[in-house]
Amino acid sequence: MQKWLMDIAIGITSLVIFLVLLIGLPAVMDPGYAFLLALFIFIFMLIGAGYTVIEKAI
């Protein structure tokens, strides 16, 4: 798979998961903590995906 295509797929997938978490988590827990948790999950997901892409490129 081409690197730019993988980057786009990772970005779109992460964004969709982030939106699902933003909608779903406030129904389960306090909204302030839910938004913060969704943001942290999104950031760590992008860090992990970026690390994986870099490792495959090397």
LINHU-V819345 format. One line per field, one symbol per residue. phi: phi as a letter, one per 30 degrees, with the letter a starting at -180 (. if undefined). A space follows every 50 residues. Layout:
BEGIN
phi = ???
END
This chain:
BEGIN
phi = .ddddddddddddddddddddddddddcbeeddddddddddddddddddd dddddddd
END
